[in-house]
Amino acid sequence: MPAKVKSLQITPQCWWTLLGIVMLGIGMPEVAMPGRAMILAAESADFVFLVFWVQILALVVTAHLFGMVMRKVGMPSVIGALLAGLVLGPSVFGVVWESGFEWFLPEDVGQDAALSAVSWIGVALLLVVTGFETDLGLITKLGRPALWVTAGSLVVPLASGIVVGVLLPSVFLDDGAERLTFTLFVALALSVSSLAVVAKILSELGLMRRDIGQITVAAGMGNDVIGWVMLGVLTGLATSGEVSVIQVLSTLGGILAFGALALTVGQRLVDVVLRQVRRRGGSLAAALVVCMLVMLAFGVTTEWLGVEAVLGAFVAGVVLNRSRFQHEDVLGHLEGLTGALFAPVFFATAGLQVDLRLLNDAEAFWWGCVILVVSIVFKFVGAYGGARLAGRTHRASLALGAGLNARGALEIVIATVGLTVGVFSPTAFTVIVLVPVVTSLFASVTLRAVVNNWQDTPAEVERLGREQALSRNLVVRTSRLLLPTRGGPESIAAAQILHFAWPPEAGATVLTVGPRNIEVDVTPLRNVLYERPLEHRQVRDDDPVRAIINESQLGFGVIGLGAIDYTDTGMVISPLVDGVLSESPIPVVVVRRARNLDRPLPAAFSRAVVPVAGSPVSRAAQEVAFNLSAQLGTELHITHVESIRGASAGLPSLLGRRIMPRMGSNVGQQVVGQAMALADELGATTRSVVLEGYSPAEQILRLMTQIEADLVVMGAHLRRVGGRPFLGHQVEEVLRECDATVVVVLIPFDL
C-alpha cells in the first residue's frame, strides 16, 4: 500500500494560483516533507500520477480562465493560455510560493515527459485542425503573394538575427558553445513563425477564409517547413561540429517526397479506408479513429525524416479534409476536443517554461529587450515588404506583417534543442521562450487594430458571401454529386440541372449499374459536366436501387435522377425512381425532361415557375432554382398559390361568393417575400406573384402557359400510398399535365 500523503494547509498567499483546484475540491498535498519522506513520495508512482493530474487540472483551469478574460477584452484566448503558463511557472508561482512550486513542477525527467507528451499531442491536434481549414486550391491561386511573403518574412529577420547573434554577450552562450552555431540558432529562432498560433489568432478573428488569412497560413506553413529543416541542420552542426551537404539534401528530398506521396498515394489510401468506414455505417467514432491513425502515421513519418511530427499532423489534416468520404462532423469534434483540453495545455506549457528571474541581471535584461524588439520589427518589415512586392495593398501588407509575428511551438523547440545540445544558456533559453508570448500578444493586438472595419475586395466579398450562403443551404452545397445513368437523354437533362445549380468545386460521379460491365456512353454527360471534377463508376449489381443507395452513403451530398416519363402507363415516375426516393439517405433531385423534344438537350431555360411555401423542401427547391438562374439568367416567377375553400368539400362558392373568408394573403406575401430575399442574395432574376384558386396545380400550369415557361422547380413531401411513393397531389398533377421540364427536390428529413 502506498504511503498516505498528508493534506496541505493552504495559506492565503497561494489562493490566487490554486483557485481552480480549490473550486473543484482538490487539495494540494503537503510539500514540506522532510528528507527521506519526500524521496519516498517522489519515487512513488502514485505521487507522480497525482502531480501529473494536478498539473493538467491547474493548466486547463487557469488557461480557460485567462482565456475568458482575454476574450472579454477583445483578444484571442491563446494569449490567456500563454499568460496562464507564465503565472504558474517559476516567474510568478515559483516566487510567491517556492515549496508549492517545487511540488507542482518537480525536476523529474519522467514528470516532464508526461506533461510534454500531452502538450505535443495538443499541438499535433491543433495542426490537424489547421490542415482541415487550409484550402490548397485557394493557396495555389494566391501562390505568388504567398511565395513573396514567405521569402520576405524569413530572409529579413534571419539576417537581423545573425547580426544580433554575433553581438550578444557571453551570458547568453552555454559554456563551450561555438559562436557560429549559437548565432545560427538565434537567427533561426527570430525568423520563423508558428503556424499553430497564427491559425488560432486568425480563426478567433474570423479571418481564416479571407485571402489575407489564407496567404498568412500559406506563409506560416512555409515558415514551419523551412524552420524544421533548418533546425535539423543546425542540430547536426551542434552535435558534430560540421554541416553535411548530403544530410541537408536528403532531409529536403525526404520532405518533398513525403508531401508528394501524402497528397497522391496517401490520399488514395485515406479515401479507401474512409470509404470502407462509410460502407460499414459511417459512424463518427470510426471516422475519428481514422483521423487519429492518419495523424500518428504521418507524424511518425516526418519524425523519421528528421522533421518534427507536427508537420506531418498538418499534412494529415489537409489530406483528411480533401477526402470526399470524410464524415461531415469530424472537424467540429476535433475542434471541440482540441480547444477544450489539448490546445490550452500546449500553450500554457509554453508559458510554464519562462523564468523571468534570470533577467534580473541588467545586461541580460537589456539584451533580452533587444532580442524581443528585433524579433518583432524585422519580422514585420520582412512580411510587409514581401507583401508589397507581391502587389498587396498597404493595409493588407500591415496585416500580414502583424499576423506572421506570432511565434509558438517551433521557437520553444529551438530553445529546448539549443539548451539540450549545449548552445543556449538558461538565460538565452528564457528569452527565446519569452519571444512567443510577447510576439503573439503583439500579433493579436496589432492584427485586430489593422483589420478593424476591414473592407474586402469585390472579388473577396463575392467569394465570402457565396461561401456563407452555401454553408446555410440545405441541398446546394460543395459536397459531391451522384448521377446514376443508363445513357438516356433524361440523365443528360438531370446533369444539366445539377451542373448549373451546384458550385463548380462540387465534384460529380457518374454511376452505371448492371449485372455485368455494361457499356454506356457517358461522353454527353462529360460534355455537360465540363470543368468539374468527374469520375465514372461501374457497379455490377442486379438491383440498381440497392447499388445507388449503397453508393450514396459514400460521402455524396445529393442524387440527381433523370426520370423517364411514365404517364402513359398510369404512373407518374418510374419504379427505379420510386425505389430510390423511398430509401435515399440524402437529398434527391428528380428531373423529368420536357416532352416532345427532338434533341438530347432542351434549350437554355429562359423562364421558370418556382412555387414556394414555408417548408424545408420548398427552401431546397428554391436553392436549386435560384442558383440555376444566377448561372443562366433564367427569369424566375416566384409563386405562392392560396387555396379557396368552400363551406363543404366540393362546394367552392354559393351564388358566386366565397363562404369562407380568405385568411392566407398575409402569409402568402411573407412566404414570397422570404423567397425573394433569398433570390436576391443568390443573384437570381425574379418576379413574384401570389395566386388563388381551388387547385394549386391548375394555377401553376395556367401561369406556365401564360408566360411560356420551359421549367418548373418544386419541392415535394414523400408519403407512401397504396405501397408506392406519393409526391402529393400538386406535384403529381404537374408531372402529369406539364410538357415543360419538371424538377422535383426532396430532402431526407421529409422522406
N, C-alpha and C positions, 0 to 999 in steps of 0.2 A: 504493500500500500504506500503510495507517495506521501511524503510528509505534508501535514496541513500548513497552509500559509495563513498567517495572521492578517486580520483586517487592518487597514491603514486608517489612522485618524486624519481626515483631510483637513488641512489648515485653510483659513481664508485666503492665504496667499496664492493657492492654486485653483481656486474656484473657476476663474475665467478660462483656464485651459481645459478643465475637465467637465465643463458644463454639459456637453452632450452625453458623456458617460454617466454622470450623476442622474441626469434626466431619465436615462434608460435603466437605472437601478443597479449599476455595476460599480463596485468599489475598487479602488486601486490597492493591490496587495502591499504589505509592508516592505519598504525598500531599505530601511536602515538595519538590515540583518547583520549581525557580526560575522566576521571572517568565514569560518567553516560552514556555517548555516547558509550563507549566501552562495558559496561554491556548490554546496549540495543542491540548492534550489536551482541554480543556473544549469546544473547538469541534468536536471530532471526534464524529461520530455514534456511532462505536463506544464512545467513552468514556461518552456519555450513556446508551446502552443498557446498558453494563456497570454503571454506577451504579444504574440503574433495577432491574436484576435482583438486584443485591446488596441494595438496599432491600427488595424484595419478599421475598427469602430471609430476611433478618435479621428482618423484621417477622413473617413467618409462623412461623419457628422460635421466636423469643422469645415470641410471643403464645401458642403452644401450650405451651411450657414453663411460662410463668407461669400459663396457664390450668389446666394439670395440677396445679400447686401449689395453686391456689385451690380446685380441686375436692377435693383431699385434705384441706383444712381446712374443707370444707363450704360453699364459696362458689361462685357461678356463674363460669364461665370468662371471661365478658365482663369481669369486674374484672381478671383477669390480663392480658387483651389491652390494656386501657386502661393498666395499670401498665407493661406492656412498652413501649408507645409513650412513656410518660413517661421510662423509663430510657434509651431510645435517643435521646431528644430532647436539647435544649440544657441541660436542668436537670441531667442526670447525665453522659451521654456527652460533651456539649459542654464540661463542666468537667473531666472526667477526662482527655480526650484531644482537645484543641481542633482540631488539624490533621486528625486522623482524622474528626472530626465534620464539618468543612468539606468533606472529600471525600465523606463519606456523605450529607450533606444540603446540597448547594451552593445558593447563592442564584441559582437559574436558573429562569426562568419555565417553560421547556419541561420541565425536570426536575420541577418542582412539579406541572405539569399532568398528566404521565403518572401519577404516584402518586395524584393526586387523582381521576383518571378511574377507576382500579382501585377506589379507596375508595368512590366513588359507585355503581359497579356493585355493590359489596358491599352497601351499604345498600339499594339497589333490590331485589336478590335477597332480602335479609332481610325486606323488607316484602312481597314476593310470597309468601314462606312464611307470614308472619303473616296475610296475607289468606286463604290456604288454610285456616288454622286458626281463622278467625273465623266464628262461627256467627251469621249475621244473624237467624235465627229466634229464637235464644235471646236475643240482644241486644234484639230487639223486645219479647220477654216481660219483659225486665228494663229496659225503657225509662225508667220513672220514676226508679229509683235511678241509672241511668247518666246521666240528664239532670242530676239534682241534684249528683252527684259531679263531673261536668264543670264545672258552673257554680261550685261551691264551690272546686274546685282551680284555677280560673283567676282568679276575681274577687278572692279574698283575697290571693294572692301578687302579683297585678297592682297592687293598692292599696299593698301594702307596698313593692313595687319602685319605685313613684312617689315615695314618701317617701324611700327610700334614694337614688334618683337625684338628688333635689333637694339632699340633704345631702352627697353625695360631693365630695371636694376636686378641685381643677382638675387634679391629676396624672392623673386618670382620663379627662379630656377631651382630645381632639385639639386642636391649635391651630386656632382659628377656629370650633370646633363650637358650635352653639346649645344652651343648657342644656335647653330644652324637648325638642328632638329627642333629645338624649343621655338624658334622663330616661325618655322613652318606650321607647327601645331597652333600657335597663337593666330597666325594668318587664317588658317582653316576655320578655327573656332569663331572668328569675327566675320567670316564671309558667307557662311551657309545660313539658310532659313529652315524653319521647322514646318514641314507640310502639315503635320497634325495640328499644331497651334494655329497656323494660318487658316486651315479649313474650319476649325472651331470658331474662330472670330468671324470669318465670312458667313458661316451658317447662322450664327446668332444675330448678325446684322442684316440677314436676308439678302446677301449679295452673291451667294454661291452660283445661281443660274445666270447672273448677268455676265456680259462679256468681260468686264473687269475681273469678276470673280473667277471665271474660267482661265483667263490669262494668268492671274495670280497663282491659281492651283497648278497650272502647267509650269510656270517658272519655279514654284516651290518644289514640284516633282523633280525638275532638272537640278535644283539645288541639292535635294536629297540624294539623287543618284550620284552626282559628281562628288558630293561630300563623303558618301560612304566609300566610294572608290579611293578617294584621296586619303581617307582615314586608314584604309587597308595598306596603302603605300607607305604612309608615314609610320604606321606601327611596325612595318617591316624594317624601315630605316632606323627606328629607335632601338629595335632589338638586335639587328645585325650590323648596323653602322653603315649600310650602303643600300642604294636603291637598285633593285633588279628590274631591268627593262622587260625581261621575259615575264616576270611576275606581274608587272603593270599591264602588259598586253594581254596576258591570259585572263586577268581579272576583268578587263574591259570586254574582251571577247566573250567571256562567260556571261556577263550581264546582258550583252546584246543578244546572244544566243538564247538565253533564258527568256527575255522579253518576246522574241520572235516565236519560240516554241510555245510559250504560255498562251499567246493570242491565236495560235493556229491549232497545234496538236492538243494543247491543254484545253482550249476552248471546246474542241470536239469531244474530249473525254468528259469534261464537265457537263456538256449537253447530253451525252449518253446517260450519265448517272442520273441527272435531274429528270430526263425523260422516263427512266425506269421508276423514279420516285412518283412521278405523275401517274404512270400506268398502275401503280400499286395503291392508289388512293390520294396521292399528293398531299400528305399531311404536312403541316407547318413544322412539326418536330423533326421529321425526316429531312426536310429542306435545310433546317438549321444545322443538323448534324453534317450534312454535305458541306455547308459553308465553313464549319469549323475544320473539317478534314482538309478542305482545299487550302484554307488559310495556313494550317500547320504544314502541309506538304510544300507549299510554295515558300514558307518561311524556312523550312529545313534546307530547301534547295539554295536559296540565296545565302543562308548562313554557310553552307558548304562551299559556296563560291567565294567566300571571304567578305561578303557584304551582309549587313545586319538583316535579321529576319523580318523586320518591319517593312522593308522594301518589298519583300515577297508578299506580305499581307496586303499591301496596297495593290499590287498587280492582281492578287486573288480577288479583291473587291471589284476591280474592273472586269475581270473575266466572268465572275458570277453575275454581275449586273447585265452583261451582254447576252447571257443565255435567255432565250425566249421560253425556256421551260422553268424558269425561276418562279418560286412562289411569290405572289404579289405582296404578302405581308411580312416577308423576311426582313426587309430593310427596317421597317418600323420596330420590330422586336429587337434587332441588333442595336438600333439607336437607343432604345429604352434600356437595354442591359448595359450598354457602354456608358450612357450618361448617368445612370443611377449608381453604378458601383465602380467600374474599372477605370474610366477616364478621370474621375475625381481622385482616385488613389494614385494614378500615374502623375498627375500634375502636382498633387500635394507632396508626393515623394520627392519630386524635383526640388520643391522649395525646402524640403526637410534637410537637404544636403548643404544648405548655405549656412556658413558660420561667420557672421559679421564681426565677431570678436577678433578675428585675425587681421582686421583692418584698423585696429587701434593705433598701429604704427603710422605716423604721418606720411612717410614715404610710400608705404603700401596703399594708404587711403587715396592719396592724390593720383598716383599712377593707376589705381583702380578706377577713379573717375575718368581718367584719360581713356582707358580701355572702353568704358561704357559710352563715352561721347563719340569716340571713333567708330565703334560698332554701329551706332545709330546714324551718325551723319553720313558716313561713306556708303553704307548700305542704301540709305535713302537717295543719295546722289547717283549711285550706280544704277539703281532701278529706275529712277526718274529719267536719267539720260538715255537708257536703253529704250524706254517707252517713247520718248520724244523722237529718237532716231527711227522708231517703227511707225511714226505718224500719229501717235496718240495725242489727245488734247492735253493742255496744261493740267487741267483738273484730274483727268484720268491718270496722268503720269504721277501726280501727287498721291493719288490713292494707291497706286502700285508701289510707290516708294514707302508709303506708310504700312501697307499690308505685309510686304515682304520683310519688314523689320522684325517680325515676330520670330523668336527662336524657341527651341524646346529640347526635344529628346536628343537630337544629334549633338548639340552643344554639350549636353550633360554627359553623353557617351564620350565625346572627345576629351572632356575634362577628366573623366574617370580613367580612360585609357592613358592619358598623359600622366596622371598621378601614378597609375599602376606600373608603367614602364620606366618610371624614374625621370620624367621630363619636367613635370609641373611640381612645384612646391605646394604645400597646403594653402598658402596664400593665393597662388595663381589659380588653384582649383576653386577656391571660394569665389574669386572674381569672375571666372569663366562661368560658373554655375549661376552666379547672380545676373549675368547678362540676359538669359531668357526671361527672368522675372521683370527686369526693367524694360527690356525691349518689347515684350508682349504687352505690358502696360502702355508703353508709348504707342505701339501699333494700334491698340484698341482705341485709345483716346483720339489719336490723330486721324485714324481712318474714319471714325464716327463723325468727326468735325468736317472732314473733307467731303464725305458723301451726304451730308445733311442737305436736304432739298435737291437731291441729285436729279438731273434731267437726262434721261436716257435718249439715245439717238432714235430717230423714227424707226429704223430697222429693228433696233433692240426692243422698242416699245411694242412693235408688231409681234415679234417673236415671243416676248414675255406674256403679252396678252393672249396669244394663241395657246401657249403652254398652260396658262391659268384656265382658259376656257376648256381645254382638253381635259384638265385634271378634274373639272366639275362634271364632265359628260358621263352619261350612263352607258353609252354604246360606242360613240365615235371617239376612240382613244388611239394610242400608238401601239396597242397590242396587235399581234399577228392575225391575219385574215385567213379563214379556211374556206376554200371554194371547191366543193365536190362537183364533178362534171362527168358527163358521158359524151361530151364533144358537141352537143347540140347548140342551136342559137340561143336557147333560153339561158344557158350558162354564160354566154357572151354578154347578154343583157345584164345579168347579175354582176359580172365582172366590171362592166361599165359603171354601174351604180356605186359599187364599192370603191372603185378607183378614184372617182371624182369626189366622193363624200368623205373618204378617210385621208389622214395626213400622209405625205409621201414616205415618211420614215417607217410607216407600218408595213412590215413585210407580208407576203402572201404565199400560201401553199395551195397549189392546185392538186386535188386528190382524185385519183381514178381508182375505182373498186370493181373487182370482178373475180370470178372463180379461178381465173388464170391471168397471166400478164397480158391484158388486152392492149391493143394498140389504139390509142386515142390521140388524135392530132390536137395538141394544145397550143399550136402556133398562134391561132387567133386570140387566145387568152393572153399569151405572152405579149402580143402586139397591143392589147388593151391595157395591160398592167405594166407598161413600159416604165423604165427608170425607177422601179420599185423592187426591193429585194424579193426574189421569187424562187421558189423551188417546186418541183413536180414530184409527188409521191405516188407510187403504185402499190396498192394493198390487195393481196389475194384473200378474198373472203366471199363466201356465198351469201352473206347477209350484209347488204350495203348500209342499212341503217345502223347496225352494230358497229361496223367499221368506222362510219362517220362519227358516231358518238364516242368511240374509243379514241379516235384521233383528236377530237375536240377538247379532250381533257389534258392535252399536252401543251398547255400554255397559250392557247388561242383566245382571242377576245370576242370573235363573232363568227358565225357561219353564214355564208352567202349562198342561197339556194335559188337556182333558176327553175321555176315551176312550169311544167307543161300544162297547157290549157285542157282541162278535163271536163269542161261544161257540157260537151256533147254526150257524155256518159252519165250525166246527172250528178257528178262530183265537182266540187269547186277546185280542189287541188289533188295532186297525185298521191297514191299510197306511200311513196317514198318520203314526200314532204310531210305527210301526216305522221309517219313514224319518227322522223327527226324532231318535229315540233313537240311530240309527246315526251321525248326523252332527253332533249338537249339541256346540258347544264349551263350553257352560255347563251347570250342573245342570238337570235336568228333573224336574218333579213331575207324575206321571200320576194322574188321578183318575177311577176308574170308579164312577159313581154307583150307589146302591142300586137293585136291581131291583124291578119291580112297584110303583113309586111313582105315585100318582095326582095328583101336584102337582110343579111345577118344582123346588122346594127340599125337601130332606129335613128332618126335624125336627132341632132343635138336638141335636148329638151328646151323648148322656148318658154312654155307656160305650164305651171303645175298648180294643182289644188292641194292644200295641206289642211285637212280637218283637225281641229285642236280641241283638247279638253284639259282638265286639270290632273290627269292621271300620269303615272310614270311612263307608261307605254306611249302616250301622246308626246311627252317630252323626248323620248328616244326617237320617235319618228321625226320630230322637229329637227333634232340634231342632224339626221341624215339629209333631210330636205334643205336645211339652211346651209350646210357645208357644200352640198351639191350646187346650190345657187351661187355661192361665193366663188366657186371654181368656173362655172359655165355661164353665169349671168342669167340663169333661169328666173323668169318673173314668177314669184310665188303669190298665190292668193290664199292668205290665211283665213280659214273659215270656221265659224262655230255655228252649229245648227241647233236651234231651240225647238223642242217638240211642242206641238199644240195638242192638248188633250181635251177630250170631251167629257161630259158628265159620266159617261159609262163607256166601256170598251166598244169601239166600233162606231160611236156617235160623235163625230168631230164637232158638230155645231147644231144649234137649234135656231131656225129662222135666220140663218146666216150669221149668227153672233156666237162668240165664244161663251160657253157656260162657266169654265174655269178661268180666272184671270191669269194673265201671263206674268210669272214671277221671276223668270230667269234672265231678263235683259241685262241687269247689272252684273250678274255672274258671267254672262257671255262676254260682255265688254271687258271684264277683268281678265278672263282667260285669254282673249285675243290680245289684250294689252301686254300681258306677260310674254306671250309668244312673239309679239313684235319687238319687245325689248331684247329677247334672246337673238332674234334675227338680226337686229342692228349690231349686236355685239359680235356676231359671227360674220358680218359683212354680206348678208343676203339682200336681194332685191325683192321687196314685198309690197303687197296691198292687203287690206283687211276688209272683211265683210262678215256681218252677223245675220244669219238667215233664220227663218222659222218655217215650220211645216210639219205635217203629220208623219212624214217619212224622211229621216235624215239622209238616207242613201239616195232617195229621189232628188232631194235638194242638191246634193253633191253632184250627181250625174247631170242635172239640169245646168248647174253652174259650169261644169266642164264643157258642155255643149256650147253655152253662150260665149265663153272666152276662147274656145277651140284649144283647150288644154290637151297636151300629149303625155301627161304624167299625173298620177295621184299618189301621195305618200301618206300612209295611215298607220297608226298603232293599233294593236289588237290584243284582247284578252282571250287566252285559250281556255276553253272548257271542253269537257267530253259529253257528247250527247249521242245516245244510241251506239256506244262503243267506238266512236271516231271523234277526232278533234273538231271542235266547233269554234269558229273565229268570231262569232257574233253576227246578228242579222245584218247590220250596216256593212261590215267588211265583206261578208259573203255575197250580199246583193251587188255591191260594187264590182266584185270579181266576176260575177255572172254577166252583168249588163254593160260593163265598161269595155270599150275597144282599145283604149289607150293603155300604156304601160302602167301597171299597178305594183306599188312597193308596199309590203306589209312588214312591220317591225314588231317583234315580240322579245320580251326580256324574261330571264329565268324566274324572278320572284312573282311574275304574273302567270307562270306556267302551272 
